[in-house]
């Protein structure tokens, strides 16, 4: 079927990608307009009516987010559909930022032609239908103005109903309602029933039943709205929660407007309800992430501070090397935990990170199953392993080509047992006193994790056995600021 072509704006600073988008979208039969920068895109928008904007997130000078913000500031383009193309992994926070800037969808790279065409086609058709609806509404209004006063009332009601339905379709997760202030009759559309989790066949819309679905803490919002309309308020907006019959709590924002008669009395109140639960949850996730990042950063900085303050050495170079080694070990485990969103870390990954500099000719042998560690346990064990590797490289089996090291571990009854066995290195003698590394290892494993650390200084090589619980909540998981103080105290005692 023939239809009026619409303009689609393609924005990317790479000509090859623009050409690829043109090839993908040419079969849609629309007008494709090209812009190689954000500024050029703005110039095009001011001169041309655009239905859909396809924009690359990463561009020099003016990136996709900045361009979207500038476009949304102009009244003409506040409803223009924008689709972001991103060649990088987009996080929840980046998606939230994009939607706040006005994006209606994301397309990842590599682009799937069928998916891109489908998305562009949907918004092109929506734009075309919207323009057609605007023209039809204009024609309808012209006819209404030509009709007699007897028909004006019924025509106005039809137009109001059409406007509410159009708003609900365009916005999504939206419902509209109408309340006859004189008779008390209510009208809910399908979207309103869907938001409240009820159906028209069983739910009678009246003030008592509606109030029963409101969250108890938000019931006063309804009473306040009624009181304000009675006192002359013409419009009202508020956020509130509903409790669906199945117990699910949903966040909504409601907007209502009053219709008055010639005597200034309220005769009807109409409104729109929008389900904003996902937005609220995104805000909660963002706040939780910010608090978690702050908590983890404080813990890491406090532990690093303790390492710097308590490390001992006879020479500056030795001191620097010791501090750098311990902080690098902490950084490596931090990276592993970050990749898992701080859910935990595999023991084998911790060991692999620490042994990387010492993997010489098969001197090291590992044996053990996959074991998931809590974040606090992973941090402590990473530092303990670092001390063992460092001492072995200086004085033990890893200091010679003939030395051998076996690291074996097993997990039983929610308890991890790790064995460190050296052989073939220099003759070992029991040390007269323990260094800071050994003392801090004992303090952290035994006091912080509630485990045990045993050292057997055999002549043929060190035998160390570490036992730690896998499920115990350590100080690092009980709240901000507790692990750092405990760790500092234990290391202070370890430093003697």
N, C-alpha and C positions, 0 to 999 in steps of 0.2 A: 504494500500500500504506500502510495506517495505521501511524503510528509515534508514539512518545512525543515530544512537543515538548520542545525544549531552549531555554534562555535565552541570548539574544545581547545583550550589553551595548554600547550605542552611546554613546561619550563625545566630546562636542564643546561648546565654549562658544558656538557660534552656532546659535540655534534653527532658522534656515532650512536649515542643512546637516543637522541632525538630522532634520528633516522630510523632506528629500530622501533620506536613507538609509532612513528608514522606508518611503517609497514604493517604493524600489528593492528592498527585502528582504521586503516583505509577502507576495509570492507564494511564498516559501519555506515559509510556514506555521509558522514558529517564533515563540516569544515574544520580542518586542523590548522591551528595558529601556533607558530613557533616563537619561543623566546629563549635566548641563550643566557639570561641572567635575571635576577630578581628585579632590577631596575627596568629592564626592557619589558618584563611582564607587567609592571605597573603602568607603563606607558600604553601598552596594548589594552589594558582594562579600561583606561580612561577614554579610549576611542572606540572600543568594540564591545558589544553585548556578549558576554561569555556565559555558557551554560555550566561547564565543568572545567576545573583547573587540575591538571596532573603535574605535581611539582616534586622535584628531588629534594630530600631533606638536607643533604650535604652539598652546599655550594659555597664558593668563596664570596667574600664581601657581605652578601646577604643570604643567609641560609633559609631553608624552607620554613622553619618556625617563625623567623623574623618577618619573612614575606607574608605569611598567613596572618600575623598580628597586624601588619600594616593594611592588608586587604580588609580585615574585619572592622577596622576603624572607620572605613568609608561607608556611609549609609547605603550606597548602591549595592555593595557586595556583601552585606551581612548575612545573606542567605545563599550565596553562591557556593556550590558543592566543591570541596577541595579534597583530593586524594593524594596522600604522601607516598612517595617511593623511597624506600630505605635499603641501602646495601649493607647496613650493619645490624647487629642484633639489637632489637629495640626492647628496653626494659619496661616494666609496668609504669615507672615514673615518667619515662619518655613518652609512652602512649598517653598517659594522663595529660602531660604537657601539650601533646599534639591535639588532643580533643578539646582542651581548653582554648587553644589557638584557633579552633574552628574546623579541624579535619573531620571528615565524615567516614574515612576509612584509611587503612594502610595496605600497601602492596610491597611484599619483600622482594629482594633481588636474589637469585635470578627470577625475572618476571615470567609467569606462565601466561602465554598469549590469550588462551581461552578465558582465564580468570580476569585478566585486565579488560578484555573486550566486554565481558559480562558486566563488570562493575561500571564501566563508562556508559554502557548502553542503558543500565538502570537509571543512572542520574540524568542522562540525556533525555530519556523518556519522561522522567519526573519533571524536568525543566519544561519540556514541550507541553506536557499536560497542564502544568501550572500556568503557563502562558495562555493556553487554550481556555482554562477555567477563568482566568482574569478577563479574557475577552468576552466569554459567555456571561460572566457576572456584570460586566459593563453593559452588554446588550439587555440583560434582564433589568438592570436599574433604569435604563432608558425607557423600557416598556412600562415599568412600574410607575415611573413619574407621569406617564401618559394615561394611566388608568384613573378610575374614579376613586374617591375617598372610601367608598364601600369596600374596595378590594385591597386597600393599602395595608390593613391590619394583618390579613392572612398572608400576603406577600412578604411582609416584614418577618413574620414568624418563620416562613420557609427559608428566607435568606439567613436568618440567625442560625437555624438548624444546619444549613449547608456550611456555614462558616465554622461552627463547632466541629462538624465531621471532618472538614478539611484540615483544621488544626490538629486533630487527633491523628489523622493519617500521616501528616507531614512530620510530626514530632516523634511519634513512637513512644510506647509506654505511657500513653496519655489517655485520660478519660475526661468527658465533659458531662455536666449535669445542669439541671434547671429546676428551680424551686418556685412554685406559685405562692407568693407571700400571702395572698388573699384566701385561696382555697386550701393551701397546705399540700397540694399535689407535688410530687417529685417526678423527675424524669432523669434516668441514667442511661448513657449510651453503653455499648458493649465494652469499651475500654475501661469505664468506671467500674463495672462489675468485675472485670478481670483483675484490676488493681486490688480490689478489696477481697478477692478470692471467693466470691459468691456468684450465684446465678439467678437470673430473673424469675425462673420457674419456682424457686423456693424462698427467695429473699424479698420481703416487702420493704420498699424504701420509705422510711419514715424517721423522724428525729430520734426516737428511742432506739430503733434498730441500728441506725448509723452510729449513734453514741456508743452502743455496745461493742462496736468494732474498733473504736478509738482506743489508743493506749491510755491507761488510767491517768498517767501524768499529763496527758495532752487534752483531756476532756474540756478543760477550762477554755481552750482555744475556740471551741465551737460556741460556747456560751458568750465569750467575748465578742466574736464576730457578729452574733445575733444582736447583742446589745449595741454595738457600734452602728449597724445598719439602722436600728430603731432610732438612734440619736442623730442620724443625718449623714453618716459616712456612705460614700458612693462606691468605694473600692476597698478591698481587703486582701492581704496576702500573708501567708504564714507557713512554716514548716511544722509537720506533725507526723506521728507514727500511728500505724494501724496494726491491729493484731488479727490476722486472718483466722477463720474457724479452725484451721489445722495447727494453729499456734505460731506460725511464722510471723515475725515482726518485719514490717516494711516501712521505709522512710518515704514521705511524700511532701511535695510543696503544693499548696492550694492557692489559687487566685480566684476571687469572686468580684462581680460587679453588679450593682443594683440598677433596676429600671424603675423610673418614677413616672407617675401620671401627671396630668396638668396641674394638680393641686400640690405637687411636691411629695406625694406619699409613695413609699416603696410598694410596688405591685409584683415585682419579680426579681429574683436573684439568680444569676447564671454564673457558672464557674468552670474552671479547668483544674484537673488534678494530674500531677506528673509524678511518676514513681522515680525517686532519686536514690534508691537503695544502693545501686552499684557505685554511684558517685560518693556516697557516704562511706561505703566500705573501702573505696580507693583512698579516700582521705585518711581513714583509720589505718590502712596499711602503710601509707606514707608517714604518718606520725609515729607508728610503731617502728618503722625502719629507721627513722631519724633518732629515736630513743635508743634503739639497739646499736646503731653506729656510734653514738656518743658513749654508750656503756662500754663497748668493746675497745674503743680508742682510749678511754681512761684506763682500762685494765692493762692494755698493752704498754701505754706510756709509763704507768706506775711500775710495771715489772721491768721495763727497760731502765727506768731511773734507779731501781734497786740494783740491777746488774752493774750499772756504771759506778754507783756509789760504793759497792761492796767488793768489786773486783780488786785483787791485790797483785802486784808485780814489782820486781826489782828494777826494771828498766821501763822507760816510756814506750819503746817499741813493743815490748812484750805485753804491756798493759793495753795498748791500742789493739793489738792482734786478739787478745783475749776478749775484750769488749766487743769488737767487731764480730768475732765468731759467734758469741752468744746472742747478740742482737740479730745477726743474719739467720741464726736458727729460729729465733722467734718470728722473723719476717717470713721465713719459708712455711712454717706451719700456719701463719696467718693467711697466706695465699691459698693454701689447701682448704682451710676452713671457709674462706670467702667464696671459693668455687662451689661449695656445697650450701651456700647461704647460711653458714654457721649451724648447720644441722649436725656436723660431726666430721670425722676424718678416718680414712682407712689406715691401720697401723703400717701396712706394707708401703704405703705412699710416704709416710713419715720416714721410714727406714731408707727407702730409695733416695729421698732428698738428702739425707745426711751422709749416706755412703758414696754418693756420686764422686766426690774428689778422691776416694780411696779404692775404687774398683780397679785393682792392679793385678792382671794375670790370674784371675780366679782365686785370689786370696780369701775372698769372703763368700760364705755360703749361708743362704737363708732358708728357713723351713718353718712353715706355719700357715694356718688358714686365714681367710679374710676376716678381720675383726674391726668393727666400727667403734670408734672412740668418741666419747663426749668431748665438746670443745675444750673444757678445762683439763681433762685428762690428756688430750692431744698436746696441749701447750706444755704441760709439765713433762710428759714423756719425750717431747721433741728436745727440750733443753737437757734432759738426762742423757739421751742418746748422743747429743752433741758433745757432752763432757766425756762420755766413754770413748767416742771416736777420736776426740782430740788427744786424750791421754794415751790411747793405743798408738796413734800416729807419732807421738813424741817419744814414748818410752816402751811401748808394748809390741804386740805382734805385727802391727802395721808399720812399724819403723824399719822393718827388714823385709827383703824379698822372700825369705824362707818362712815368714810368719803366716799363720792361718787364723781365721776368725769364723766362728759359727754362731749365728744368731737364730735361736729357735723360740717359738712361742706357741701357746695353746690357751684356749678359753674354755673353762668348765665352771658350771654353777655361778655364772655372772662374775667370774674372777679371771683376770688375765695373768698368766705366768710367762715371763720372758727370761730366757737364759742367754748370757753373753759368755762365750767360751773362747779364750785365746790359747794358742800353742805355737811352738816353733820360733818364737821370738827371743829376745835377750833374756837372760836369767832374771827371774823375778824375786824380789825380796819384799817382805812386808814393810810398808812405810812406817817410819817412826811417828809421823803425824799426817793427818789428812789435809789436803789442799782445799781451797775454797770450792772448786768444782765438785769434789767428792762430798764435802759437807753440805753444799746446797742441794746436791742430788738426793742425799739421804733426807734432808729436811723437807724438800718438796714432795717426794714420793710418800714418806711416812706421815707427815703432818697434813699436807694439803690433800692428798688422795686417800689417806687412811690405809696405805699399803705397807709393804716391807721391802727393804733393800739389803741384800746380803753380799759381802765381798769375801772371796777366798783367794788370797795371794799365793797361789801355788808356784812352785819354782818354774814349771813349764809354761805358765801363763795365767793371767787373771781369769777367775770364774766368778761372774756376777749373776745374781738371781733377783729379779724384780717381780713383785706380786702386787697388783692393784685391782680394786673392784671396778667393774664396768658400768654399774648402774647407780652408784652412790652419787648423790647431789653434793658437789663440792662447793666451796665458797664462791667460785666463779659463776655458778648458776643461780645464786640466791638473790642477786640484785646488784645494782650499780654501786661501785665503791667498796664492796666487801672483799673481793678477791685481791685487789691491789694492796689493801692494808694488811691482810693476812700474809700475802706473799712477802711483803717487805719485812714483816715481823720475823717470819721464819728464816729468811735470808740473813737478817740481822743477827739472829741467834747462831746461824750456821757460820757466820764470819768470825764468831768468837770474840 
